[in-house]
Structures are given as C-alpha cells and as structure tokens.
Amino acid sequence: MRLSYRRRHRPSHSPFALLAAALLLAGGLTACSGEDGPARSVDAFLKGWRTGDLQAVGFVDATGARVPAADVAREIKELSGELAATPPELRRTGEPTVTSGTATVTVRVEWTLPGDTRWAYDRPVRLTRGGGDEWQVIWEPQVVHEQLTRGDRLGLRRESGPRAAVLDGAGQPLVAPRPVVRVSLVPQEVKDVPGVARKLDAAFKAIRPALVPPVDLADLPKRLAEAEPDALVEVVTLRDEAYRQIKPRIYELPGTRFPTDKLDLAPTREFARAALGTVDPAQADDLAKHPDRYVRGDLVGHGGLQGRYDERLRGTPGLTVVVNRPGPEGTLAPTGTELFRREFRPGEPLKTTLDVATQKAADTALGTEKRRAALVAVRVSDGAVLAAANGPGPAGENLAFTAQVPPGSTFKMVSALALLDRGAVTPDQPVECPKTREVDGRSFKNADDFALGSVPFRTDFAKSCNTAFVALAPQLGADGLAVTGRALGLEGTWDVGLDAFPGKVSTNGGPTEQAAAAIGQGTTVVSPLAMASATAAVARGRFVQPKLVLDPAPAKPAADGPELKAESLTAVRAMMREVVTAGSGSALADVPGGPVHGKTGTAEYDDNPKNTHAWFVGWQGDIAFAVFVERGGSGSGTAVPIAERFLRALPR
C-alpha cells in the first residue's frame, strides 16, 4: 500500500496566510517538512531502495505516467550492476524545496566498495504532488547517478599495483625476476612419444633436487594427443641453472622447444621456503574468507613472511567504478565512462635480516637429509637471524622456529652455566662418570653405556656424560635451571616477525625430573631458534632477542638479558671448545674459518631409549647456529656432519 499524505486542515484564508503562501510558492522556499510533506515519501523511498521493497512509495516518470514500484526496484538493482549486493547508505541532507507542486530533496548516496573504500555523492530526488495530495517520486535512472541512463550497469574494475619485495639484510630483494626456460613440445613433431618422455624423465631426475621438484610426466602423452598439432605444449618450467645441467641431453630431442621467460623467484628453490612463504593465485578459501579483499586472479601470500605481511606487501589495488552496457548474449561492454577512481597504492617492502650466502649454506647442509630437520643461524653480535632452513616435511612447516622438542645434551650448556654460577662445581673438579646412575628408582645411562670414571667436569661436558650431570642436578634446586635458562632468553616473550617458540624449561620438579632436566630431557622443550639464540647469548655474554624482520620494526621486542657472569662464561666457552677439540664434536676441528665451539645432543622423545632426536649447537666467529634432526639418532653421528657441511659452505 502506497503512503498517501493528505492535509488535515484547510488553509487559512486570512490575508496574512495568503500572503505567506504566495511568498513560499514564488521563492521556492523550504516547506512541507512535517509528517504530511514530501520528506516522508523520500524517506520511504530511501528505505525501500536499500531493502528492495518499494511498495510503500508511489512513482511516476518524467511525463507523469505511473510507474509500478516493482519495476523501479528491479531497475535500481539492474543499474547497480556489480554493486547490487551492497546497497548504498542513503540519507536526506536537507529539507524539501517545493515550487509549484513539485518538490526537490537532496540525498546523500554512499557506497562501500571493496577494501572499505567509500564513494559518496549527492543526488536530487524530485517529487510531484499527485491526486489527493500524494507525493510521488519522479523516477529516472539519473536518481542513482547523474551519468546513468536506462540499460546501464555499474561495474567495478580493479588494478593491482606491483607487489613489494621481501628484502635481505643488505636491502636487496630476495624474490626477484630470474630467468627460466619452459621446456615444451610441438605434438606433430614428436613421432615416438613414449621414447621422448623416457628421455625427458631421465634428464629431469638427473637435476639436483634442490633445483627442481619431481616432474610427473604420466599425463604427457594424453596432453600431446589432445593439443593442436602445431601447438606448444609446456612440459615443465625450469630455472635457467637447472636447464643448463641437462641441456645437452634434451636439446636435440624431436619436437622440443625452449622459450625463455623471467619469473619472480627466490635465489634457489629451497631458499628459506618456510620462512619466506609463497605467492600464489588466490585460492578458493582465500576468496571465501576475504571476499572484499581478493578476487579471482589476485596474487596472495601464503605462509611465512609472504602470508603474515600479505597486506603490506601487496598494497591496495586501484578501483574504478565504470558504466557498462549489456551486449549480445548477456555480455557487458564498457562504455568508457568512469564515475569514480581510487588509484592503487603499491606494496611496501619488508626488510629482513636474512643473509643470502648463509641461507644457501644452510640449505646446502640439509640438502641430502631425508628426515625432518632444521638449521638456524643467528649473528652473535646483534641477534639477527641469518638463515632459517628446514629439511623435508609438510609444505610451509617452519620447524626451525616452531618445533617444541627436548634439547637433549645440548642443554648441558645451560646446566653447566647454572652449576658454575652457583659454585656447585669448577671445570677441573673431578666428577664421577659411571655407566649408569639411579635417581628415585629411575636409571639414567650414558650413550652406548660408556663410563669415564672420575674425570674433570670439563671432560664430563666434552664427552657428554649424562650420569655426571644427573649427580650434580640436586645442587640446582627446583628452579635453578629455569632461572639460568631465562637469563639466556628461554621462555621469553619474543617479537621476531614470525611465530617462534622461545622454549619451556622444567621447574619445580621432583628429584627424577630435576635429573632429567639437567640433561635436556623431562618437561624441557625448545625450538632450534631458541637454542641458537641461547648459544649466541653464551658467545656474546648476554641475551639479545633474535630478530628476523627489521622493517616494520618489531612492536614489542623482548628486553636484553642481564650480563652473564664472566667467570662462568669463560669456563663454559672453554668446555664447548673442548667438545670440538677432544669430544663428541671432533669432526669440526678442522673446518676453515676459525675455532668452533659447540655441544652435541641426543634427545629421547618417548619411553624407548632407541628413539632419539639429533642436535648440535655452536658458534664460529660471529655466527651461532643450531642443527636439529627429528629421529636422527645421535648428535655426533647425524647433526655434527650437517654442521660441518654448513660451516664448510660458508663464504670465507
């Protein structure tokens, strides 16, 4: 039912009233703003515009002919085009102006576009007084926008700006345009498809795994059969260095073509993959989760830094509201009319601490490891994360930062520092190292059941004697180990730039738990980053929070730790050097680049002593590092060789 507004009283015929009415009509002054005026008809129209229900409003066209409310609702929706799903906010900005039975009301039209962009403008809505004093809206497409005519459709055009780069510690892009070769085949020139496929497969398998993932050619015959005879069927895209490895084997194969291109790539395929993340076309879940942010075809960061800082890196796409017009078969053709434009804002770079040479060395060190593994390198002088490498495992898993595993005997670095700080032992003090030692009914043993007898504490450390540390554990008390761990930054609240686990140190345990904690077992768990950072603190003399992202600067970095006791540090450093010169890390004694300090670790992770993780932590010069291999066995047998490959791969 349409709203009909009738005057409740006949106008006064006094001379004063007649004069006032004449002045209103002659000057077009504001009038009829009460309950019975055109304002209420406009308010009802604006409400119906948003809801799509205009049955309470009367409409006429410019000739005065009646227009059904349902037709107006349909046309508003059609004119709104791609904006129809988000009707604008609408409000009157003033009172009606009435002249000779026609009223004009200014309304504010404010659309919310993707990215919370506001597009606002004013439009006049004209009304006419119908029979019985009913105010009817004069409908025309220009009510929606002055440049719209019947049949037009509003459309959105997005323009993405350039995605910003993730920068290394030197300010250079880690991901940059790099040459690639698209190995392709022309179907009509390949007479022996199975033979060519076998030769390509053999060549691809000969490429170093770090340069290319496995290439599946199972569907190649089908793809060639379905393609146009003279088409170019791409087999695989290879980095230029990978292609050069096998060029002599595939260049002369029948039907092969090798067009070149450039793609945005990291320095190597494995380069800090979990830490960096990836950039891919928008996936279904991206579009579902952020329909106002992404459209099909957008590039989106997934995982790592690309995912965490996606909005910063991608910037804000440009947005243009255009006028389209229906074409043949339901298509829409642009008219060339632009109604609104928001220029794109390019992304902002992300400055990191990663060092290309150090990261490549870390990736190389883990390159042949078949088990899940991680290697983190931290600059001793300032805590900068130079490398974060992860071995085989689920895509995007940053084991280097987020693992929560027992540290095993690498934690003797912390235990020794705690014992020395409390004066419980000196480096040269003899401490018994029997094959086994029992605590509250639980038996602790050394790897391979070795025994050293009564030897200096520094020798117990270098040879990684569990039973000696178990004997000394009670002198640390219920929380002594945790106190020292916290002084080395463990259990802190870190703002690194990515999710990172700072460790959890056993505290308030009974005798058995204290004994287990002293050798890096029990409830103590750490990440490789946590152990690399603690090692750097020992080398430096105080804890400094590790950092990966420099710009934007961390909002809440952890405070520096207290200065550690010089005498205790001197002793621990000497013992960690002895691990390399005469202990379980002796394979590192001759690596180039200066003396290496370190500690091996073999960490049990369940009730079976045969199930162990392998660890090594250490430093050389200004680089501290931690190596972790899940289910890797012994630290000396598995982690130390990885550390050796890492140190030998570093540039000198």
BANUTOR-343193 format. One record per residue (C-alpha): x, y, z; residue in one letter. Coordinates in steps of 0.001 Angstrom, whole numbers, padded with zeros to 6 digits, always signed. Layout:
N
XYZA
...
//
This chain:
652
+000000+000000+000000M
+001426+003358-001008R
+001743+006152+001504L
-000818+008917+000895S
-000349+012150+002715Y
-003403+014484+002974R
-003587+017838+004670R
-005548+017676+007891R
-006749+021339+007840H
-007897+023596+005122R
-005546+026535+004601P
-006472+029760+006284S
-007979+032383+004034H
-006774+035243+006188S
-004813+037896+004308P
-001714+037090+006284F
-001897+033366+005482A
-002484+034015+001768L
+000489+036336+001651L
+002741+033728+003339A
+001676+031017+000929A
+002351+033248-002052A
+005848+034006-000815L
+006602+030282-000381L
+005469+029421-003905L
+007222+032331-005533A
+010557+031813-003822G
+010723+028023-003763G
+011336+028109-000029L
+011551+025031+002189T
+008093+023770+003052A
+006039+020679+003729C
+008673+019232+006012S
+006247+017832+008519G
+004531+014493+008610E
+002372+015222+005564D
+005089+016598+003264G
+007350+015084+000587P
+010090+014366+003115A
+008272+011268+004333R
+007858+009991+000772S
+011601+010428+000200V
+012429+008649+003457D
+010196+005749+002460A
+011913+005675-000958F
+015405+005587+000549L
+014412+002783+002900K
+012897+000794+000048G
+015973+001391-002146W
+018136-000407+000398R
+015708-003233+001124T
+014416-003718-002424G
+010796-003257-001275D
+009271-000056-002688L
+005591-000928-002385Q
+005009+001902+000088A
+006090+004552-002466V
+004316+005954-005498G
+006285+006585-008708F
+005749+008448-011949V
+008085+009027-014852D
+009104+012405-016241A
+005872+012589-018292T
+003744+011964-015223G
+002815+008400-016188A
+002566+005981-013299R
+005492+003527-012889V
+004947+000291-010881P
+007051+000145-007728A
+008277-003354-008618A
+009666-002024-011925D
+011575+000690-010088V
+013023-001850-007626A
+014113-004085-010498R
+015689-001211-012412E
+017597+000056-009365I
+019059-003423-008919K
+019978-003635-012604E
+021533-000171-012634L
+023558-001049-009515S
+025217-003848-011502G
+028220-005240-009636E
+027353-003090-006611L
+023863-004531-006189A
+024882-006879-003382A
+025954-003940-001197T
+023283-001216-001477P
+024458+002271-000544P
+023813+004133+002659E
+021174+006782+001911L
+020034+009848+003805R
+018418+013230+003244R
+020853+016114+003598T
+018211+018828+003926G
+014547+019676+003844E
+012456+019588+000640P
+012243+022643-001570T
+008757+022994-003071V
+007883+025025-006142T
+004513+024933-007866S
+003541+021447-006733G
+006988+019941-007328T
+009427+019143-004528A
+013157+018541-004673T
+015109+016793-001941V
+018894+016316-001900T
+020029+012880-000757V
+023471+011557+000042R
+024384+008300-001717V
+027355+006499-000140E
+028590+003162-001486W
+031005+000910+000365T
+033370-000565-002212L
+035844-003445-001694P
+038627-002615+000719G
+036258-000413+002736D
+036553+002353+000136T
+033809+004980+000326R
+032264+006517-002796W
+029802+009250-001936A
+027896+011881-003898Y
+024676+013912-003681D
+021636+013394-005909R
+018420+015400-006188P
+015212+013403-005866V
+012221+015138-007449R
+008656+014557-006372L
+005294+015698-007641T
+002005+016064-005855R
-000447+013501-007189G
-004150+013330-006860G
-005314+013593-003314G
-002123+015414-002331D
+000005+012216-002554E
+003696+012978-003089W
+005131+010682-005769Q
+008801+010177-006675V
+009658+011097-010257I
+011640+008045-011270W
+014556+008175-013731E
+017921+006317-013807P
+019699+009591-013025Q
+018372+009283-009477V
+021012+006543-008914V
+023753+008567-010630H
+023618+011539-012944E
+025524+009734-015732Q
+023328+006644-015836L
+020682+006043-018457T
+018226+003213-018867R
+020039-000082-019527G
+023351+000987-017979D
+025083-001097-015317R
+027611-000025-012709L
+030778-002094-012871G
+033994-002406-010882L
+037439-002564-012392R
+040404-003488-010172R
+044038-002733-010928E
+046658-004375-008761S
+049834-002467-008145G
+053260-004112-008024P
+053805-006433-005084R
+056659-005231-002922A
+059738-007330-002290A
+060966-009146+000772V
+064486-007769+001251L
+067565-009431+002695D
+069813-007925+005328G
+071634-005929+002649A
+068387-004402+001383G
+068293-006472-001814Q
+065144-008319-002971P
+065143-011994-002034L
+062452-012696-004586V
+063311-011104-007910A
+062811-011744-011643P
+065055-014666-012560R
+065489-016419-015929P
+063566-019623-016571V
+063245-021978-019538V
+059887-023500-020447R
+060684-026956-021797V
+057972-027567-024402S
+056988-029943-027192L
+055260-029497-030577V
+052926-032548-030898P
+053181-033042-034663Q
+056977-033258-034464E
+057065-035957-031766V
+056740-039337-033531K
+057854-041514-030611D
+056052-040011-027612V
+056964-042778-025098P
+060625-042611-026136G
+060853-038833-025805V
+059012-038981-022457A
+061503-041551-021118R
+064492-039435-022124K
+062976-036290-020612L
+062166-038152-017406D
+065721-039453-017092A
+067128-035978-017679A
+064836-034321-015127F
+065802-036893-012488K
+069451-036024-013058A
+068918-032426-011936I
+069988-031687-008377R
+066865-031975-006191P
+067414-028513-004739A
+066783-027012-008191L
+063580-028753-009242V
+060819-030826-007614P
+059962-034245-009082P
+058428-033874-012552V
+055428-036118-013284D
+055161-036963-016997L
+052356-039531-016653A
+049824-037377-018496D
+052212-036086-021176L
+051031-038499-023937P
+047397-037526-023283K
+048186-033805-023318R
+050052-034120-026603L
+047227-036129-028162A
+044593-033567-027165E
+046569-030484-028239A
+046536-028875-031667E
+049251-030442-033864P
+051254-027218-034071D
+050618-026084-030503A
+053361-025560-027962L
+052750-027936-025040V
+054705-026952-021938E
+056292-029895-020103V
+057936-028064-017203V
+059389-024673-016323T
+062998-024889-015130L
+065278-022342-013569R
+067987-021445-016047D
+070696-023157-013965E
+068651-026374-013848A
+068100-026286-017589Y
+071814-025837-018250R
+072545-029018-016274Q
+070560-031144-018735I
+070597-029067-021938K
+072986-031434-023784P
+070641-034359-023026R
+067377-032796-024224I
+068184-030031-026711Y
+068169-032294-029776E
+065123-034372-028831L
+062454-034300-031582P
+059809-031621-031190G
+061456-029789-028318T
+061288-026014-027934R
+062840-023905-025182F
+061215-020462-024878P
+062717-018306-022150T
+060983-016120-019609D
+061504-014447-016250K
+059592-015281-013084L
+059712-013821-009587D
+061747-016416-007696L
+063924-016746-004618A
+067671-017305-005165P
+067107-021097-005082T
+064055-023342-004967R
+064695-024296-001332E
+065787-020855-000166F
+064195-020253+003268A
+060939-021628+001857R
+059052-021985+005115A
+060221-018631+006459A
+059523-016758+003230L
+056267-018484+002291G
+054909-018444-001242T
+052927-016144-003520V
+050192-017904-005487D
+046957-017096-007313P
+044069-016613-004891A
+042670-019956-003770Q
+039060-020854-003020A
+039499-020448+000724D
+041149-017028+000224D
+038141-015847-001774L
+035677-017301+000744A
+037444-015870+003788K
+038114-012394+002343H
+035578-011697-000431P
+036127-007961-000001D
+039901-008253-000345R
+040613-010761-003102Y
+039157-011616-006490V
+039996-014488-008777R
+043411-013967-010339G
+044863-011941-007444D
+048264-012962-006126L
+048133-013854-002434V
+050878-014619+000081G
+050590-017986+001794H
+052588-018973+004861G
+055767-017445+006214G
+056521-013778+005710L
+054527-013572+002472Q
+051402-014666+004330G
+051960-012756+007575R
+052661-009471+005780Y
+050471-010009+002705D
+048512-006756+003078E
+051702-004704+003441R
+053432-006402+000501L
+050503-006348-001916R
+049443-002798-001159G
+045960-001583-002089T
+044594-002323-005555P
+043240+000503-007652G
+039477+000611-008013L
+037363+002241-010697T
+033580+002406-010919V
+032645+002298-014588V
+029488+002275-016663V
+028800-000883-018641N
+026044-001647-021088R
+024557-005051-021965P
+025897-006544-025154G
+024982-009636-027179P
+024206-012873-025330E
+024135-011254-021914G
+027652-009840-022042T
+028538-006426-020683L
+030537-003954-022733A
+032325-000949-021199P
+031111+002463-022304T
+034360+004180-021374G
+032663+006272-018686T
+034399+006330-015308E
+032422+007544-012308L
+034956+007040-009522F
+038622+006139-009263R
+040899+005161-006400R
+044484+004838-007532E
+046368+001744-006435F
+048846+002024-003616R
+051945-000077-004254P
+053044-002515-001593G
+055726-001655+000940E
+058907-003757+001108P
+059660-005978+004058L
+063230-005702+005350K
+064591-008885+006920T
+067904-009957+008422T
+068376-012974+006151L
+071781-013315+004536D
+071798-014979+001112V
+075178-016695+001459A
+074432-018027+004945T
+070966-019227+003928Q
+072365-021030+000884K
+074946-022721+003103A
+072189-023848+005483A
+070043-025152+002621D
+073038-026991+001184T
+073800-028564+004564A
+070272-030003+004783L
+070023-030804+001081G
+070604-034556+001378T
+068784-035097+004682E
+065755-037384+004303K
+064343-036793+007793R
+062629-033666+009029R
+065364-031295+010065A
+066161-027652+010700A
+069164-025359+010843L
+069040-021832+012278V
+071926-019370+012159A
+071983-016199+014289V
+074513-013381+014233R
+076150-013297+017654V
+076730-009554+017733S
+073109-008435+017293D
+070790-011479+017232G
+069948-011152+013529A
+068587-014381+012035V
+070851-015052+009072L
+069349-018365+007973A
+066306-020493+008715A
+066428-023763+006794A
+064038-026692+007001N
+064533-030175+005637G
+061845-032434+004173P
+058458-032115+005825G
+054977-030686+005338P
+054936-027717+002987A
+055355-024453+004841G
+056272-026032+008182E
+058866-023817+009861N
+060358-026429+012185L
+063329-024105+012696A
+061137-021613+014593F
+058198-023576+015943T
+059358-027084+016916A
+058744-027976+020557Q
+061125-030843+021287V
+063551-031877+024047P
+067055-030445+023550P
+068936-033425+024928G
+072553-032905+025882S
+072819-029538+024108T
+071062-028283+027243F
+074144-029199+029262K
+075374-025803+028067M
+072622-024280+030246V
+073059-026773+033087S
+076826-026206+033212A
+076369-022427+033302L
+073842-022789+036136A
+076168-025071+038136L
+079141-022779+037643L
+077125-019682+038582D
+076182-021336+041886R
+079695-022518+042640G
+078454-026125+042645A
+081400-027270+040532V
+084541-025988+038806T
+085788-027011+035360P
+088668-029025+036776D
+086818-030547+039715Q
+086621-034341+039415P
+083086-035652+038945V
+082343-039354+038693E
+081006-040603+035364C
+079696-044133+035885P
+077873-046117+033217K
+074525-045677+034989T
+073127-043722+037904R
+069831-044275+039692E
+067581-041473+040974V
+064433-042335+042935D
+064217-045716+041280G
+064842-044438+037736R
+068062-045431+036000S
+069947-042893+033876F
+072669-044069+031496K
+075211-042736+029032N
+075062-043244+025288A
+076442-046652+024359D
+076843-047334+028115D
+080247-045609+028290F
+081888-044780+031618A
+084761-042358+032280L
+085382-042850+035972G
+086450-039815+037989S
+087390-037100+035485V
+087372-033278+035463P
+083931-031764+034992F
+085088-030227+031712R
+085773-033749+030417T
+082309-034882+031515D
+080942-031986+029463F
+083123-032639+026415A
+082268-036354+026359K
+078609-035610+027251S
+078415-037743+030376C
+074776-037904+031474N
+075449-039568+034811T
+077805-036811+035964A
+075143-034136+035332F
+072469-036279+036983V
+074647-036439+040110A
+075019-032644+040158L
+071348-031855+039408A
+070194-031581+043057P
+072538-028634+043575Q
+070464-026621+041089L
+067349-026849+043231G
+063793-026892+041936A
+064091-023828+039691D
+067796-023092+039270G
+067861-024462+035732L
+064866-022348+034726A
+066446-019191+036169V
+069583-019655+034066T
+067522-020595+031015G
+065565-017371+031325R
+068785-015388+031602A
+069649-016889+028198L
+066294-015753+026772G
+064375-019002+027035L
+060685-018713+027923E
+060708-015049+026897G
+058030-013152+025011T
+059626-012586+021634W
+058539-010415+018727D
+060584-011904+015902V
+058332-011223+012913G
+057039-014796+012621L
+055658-017287+015104D
+058548-018601+017199A
+058685-020874+020233F
+061112-019491+022865P
+061278-022706+024869G
+059924-024005+028153K
+062298-025059+030934V
+061494-027624+033593S
+060847-026197+037039T
+059568-027317+040450N
+060012-030981+039605G
+060998-033775+041936G
+064442-035434+042001P
+063791-037555+038914T
+062512-034607+036896E
+065455-032451+038038Q
+067878-035149+036948A
+066188-035498+033556A
+066056-031719+033055A
+069799-031374+033717A
+070466-033462+030591I
+067804-031795+028440G
+065037-034301+028981Q
+061952-034282+031186G
+059492-031478+030503T
+062020-029089+028951T
+061239-028366+025289V
+062817-025911+022860V
+062950-024883+019222S
+066114-024708+017103P
+065784-020912+017112L
+065601-020906+020911A
+068780-022985+021189M
+070626-020939+018554A
+069670-017777+020461S
+070783-019234+023824A
+074071-020286+022237T
+074553-016774+020857A
+073936-015420+024370A
+076759-017609+025722V
+079065-016444+022935A
+078028-012773+023380R
+077776-012612+027165G
+074103-011637+027397R
+070805-012425+025734F
+069590-010303+022822V
+066277-011267+021270Q
+066647-012878+017849P
+065129-010806+015078K
+064050-011658+011558L
+062040-008611+010441V
+063624-005165+010686L
+061053-003034+008834D
+058407-002826+010074P
+060299-002875+013340A
+059043-005316+015984P
+056330-003656+018052A
+057249-005308+021362K
+060758-006782+021269P
+061968-008556+024376A
+064374-006603+026548A
+068039-007567+026559D
+069001-010005+029269G
+071379-009332+032156P
+075119-009565+031691E
+076187-013129+032423L
+078936-013906+034933K
+082251-013563+033161A
+083978-016359+035093E
+081206-018845+034369S
+081092-017835+030718L
+084839-018289+030318T
+084563-021815+031672A
+081534-022782+029530V
+083140-021390+026396R
+086324-023366+027081A
+084303-026544+027647M
+082351-026012+024430M
+085654-025589+022614R
+086863-028859+024141E
+083779-030618+022725V
+085256-029888+019295V
+088927-030434+020035T
+088623-033573+022158A
+084989-034556+022484G
+081833-035564+020623S
+082132-032752+018048G
+085682-033525+016919S
+084642-033789+013246A
+084501-029974+013267L
+088062-029482+014483A
+089497-028789+011030D
+086765-026752+009356V
+088048-023467+007920P
+087183-020124+009393G
+088424-020098+012956G
+087731-022103+016107P
+084352-023755+016542V
+082652-024073+019925H
+079728-026399+020368G
+077736-029102+022108K
+076201-032278+020750T
+072846-033596+021864G
+070922-036840+021664T
+067370-036359+022932A
+064961-039146+023813E
+061395-038234+022864Y
+059425-041240+024180D
+059884-044199+026512D
+062130-046064+024084N
+065814-045047+024513P
+066444-046039+020904K
+064153-043230+019666N
+066173-040033+019736T
+066465-036656+018051H
+069911-035456+016992A
+071231-031995+017919W
+074267-029786+017640F
+074581-026186+018798V
+077624-023998+018468G
+079244-020914+017059W
+082130-019882+014872Q
+083161-016253+014776G
+080011-014119+014646D
+077652-016928+013672I
+075841-019070+016239A
+073726-021947+014975F
+071592-024920+015943A
+071087-028140+013975V
+068134-030416+014711F
+067221-033725+013033V
+063993-035393+014039E
+064543-039074+014921R
+068098-038553+013763G
+069836-040796+016290G
+072971-039369+017860S
+074079-035771+017663G
+077651-036702+016817S
+076599-039148+014115G
+073895-037058+012374T
+073828-033412+013451A
+077589-032811+013502V
+078056-033792+009812P
+075285-031326+008887I
+077029-028638+010928A
+080271-029450+009132E
+078635-029101+005704R
+077146-025794+006798F
+080421-024337+008031L
+082373-025506+005004R
+079761-023977+002671A
+080018-020520+004260L
+081944-017986+002148P
+085349-017046+003525R
//
